[in-house]
């Protein structure tokens, strides 16, 4: 089976987590980069990456990499690619471009336009016809990444972003991205061998991802389709083999999810049912300040409000309450908090044992770990 140069896109701060995941599916020559991890693999690796990886947003198959000195040379190098190896004039395509620090290309739209011209001219010169662009339901998705004077052309094997697992039908005002949630759980070290709690669970992303991780349920189990299913070399038997190649694990510990908002909790329960993990999560409508769940050697992960809808003094009070509850009621456990409200985070008032940088969308966040010791911490 032919090997390819492949790229898995992710969020900043999760590149090495993704590298660990890639190793587990048998990827080769793994190199973490910036918001992406590069690796080598065959068609089976592409299928596995899309189906099993929890911290990847999309999987790209590189088809060309080149340097260019101006826009005209860029166009010619794009036109020299043998596009008929990937799709024909009876198929339609779309181009997604990213431009970083380029003198020649001021925006991604211009890069997409020149690439489209090159592809159209390639087919027109070789067949007398040209394929159509379809932004809604394309047969082939072409990814153009320009950094300074370097261009990488890839075919997108994923389609809709991999964070869209297929189980979420209900969400609150600021749902946590599934890829970020899985990355947070991975970074915390939790693998299902102890109890887990999210006391501000929103629409349930953290506990649901935790339940899927604990039982080894593939991230893509509930997705309907992938872009690679429209590729010329799509191998249905191989794809079926990949989907059948996982073994569900028994999970005997507890996952707790609570929220003060009843609507949020109903959304979380609906999503958990869709993900077939409802029976693995104990839900409770409660304010964290009143929550009284006995935990020992457990992992507490939460993503409290950042302040978009709370005044600063209320936010500081909220984070102070979180710190007090953790200190006085959850000693003997490990807590992780993700927040972009960096000043308010100080009001947690607990010593951090780890501070990691992550992004929730465009918001730069701290992902802080607090080891909750009983009594006073001795140096």
C-alpha positions, 0 to 999 in steps of 0.5 A, a space after each residue: 500500500 502506497 505511503 503518503 505525507 500526511 498532516 493532522 491539524 489541531 489546536 495550539 497546545 495539543 500538537 504533542 498530544 496528537 503525536 501520541 495519538 498518531 503513534 497509537 494508530 501506527 503512524 510513521 515519522 511523526 513530527 509535531 509542528 504549529 497547530 499541526 502534526 506531520 506524519 507518514 502513512 498509507 490509506 489505512 492510516 488515513 482512515 484510522 486517523 479520521 476515525 480514531 483521533 480525538 485531538 485532530 481537526 482534519 487530516 490532509 494528504 499532501 500532493 505537492 510542496 513548492 517555493 515560488 518567487 511571485 504570483 505567476 510562478 505560483 500559478 504555473 506550479 499549481 498548473 503543473 500538478 497532474 490534477 487528473 490523478 485526483 479527480 476528473 472534469 465530471 467531478 466538482 471541487 472546492 479550495 480552502 486556503 490559508 495564507 501566513 506572512 506572504 508578500 504576494 498573497 494578501 488574503 486567502 481568497 486571492 490564493 484560492 482564486 489563482 489555484 482555481 484558475 490553474 486547475 481550470 486551465 490544466 483541465 481545459 488544455 488537456 480535455 477542452 473542458 473544466 470541472 465545476 466549483 461546488 462550495 456546498 457538496 464538493 467531491 474533492 476538497 483542496 487545501 492550499 497552505 502558503 507560508 511566506 514563499 512556500 506552498 503546500 497543496 493537499 487533499 482534505 480527507 475529512 470534510 466537516 471538521 472532526 470536532 463534529 463527532 455526530 452526537 451533539 444535538 443540543 448545546 448552550 451558549 458557549 459549548 466547549 469544542 470536542 477536540 479541545 475537551 479530549 485534549 484537556 482530558 489527555 493532558 490531565 492524565 485521566 484514562 478511566 482508571 479513577 473517578 471523573 467530575 465536571 461540576 460546571 458541565 454545560 452541554 456535557 462535552 467533557 464528561 461525554 468525551 471522558 466516557 468515550 475515552 474510558 470505554 475506547 469508543 472511537 471519536 468518529 463512531 457517530 459521524 455520517 461521512 468523510 471526504 475520503 469516501 469520494 476519492 477515486 481510491 476509496 476502499 470500502 472493505 478497508 474502511 469497514 475493516 478499520 471501523 471494526 478494529 476497535 475493542 470496547 473497554 469495560 469502565 467501572 469507575 464513576 463520571 459525575 456531571 453537574 450544572 446549576 442551569 437546568 437547561 444545560 443539564 438537559 442538553 448534556 443528558 440528550 447529548 450523552 444519550 446520543 453518544 450512548 454513554 448516558 448510563 456511564 454518567 451521573 447527572 445532577 442539577 446543582 450549584 458547585 457551592 452546594 455540590 457534595 459528591 464524595 471523591 478520592 484520587 479523582 480528576 476534576 476538570 471544568 471550564 467555568 465562565 470566562 466573563 463574557 456574560 458576567 461582571 468582573 467582580 462576580 467572576 472573581 467571586 465565582 473563581 474564589 468560590 471554586 477555590 474554596 470548594 476544591 480546597 475544603 471539600 475535594 482534598 485528595 483529588 486533582 483539579 484542572 481549570 480552563 479559563 481565559 479570565 486570567 485575572 480571575 483565575 488568581 482568585 482560585 487561591 490555590 497553588 498550581 502544579 502545572 500551567 499550560 497554554 491552550 486556545 478555546 477558539 480565539 481565546 488564549 486560555 490557561 489550563 491550570 492543575 491544582 493538586 488538592 492536598 488534605 491539610 497544609 502542603 509541606 515543602 
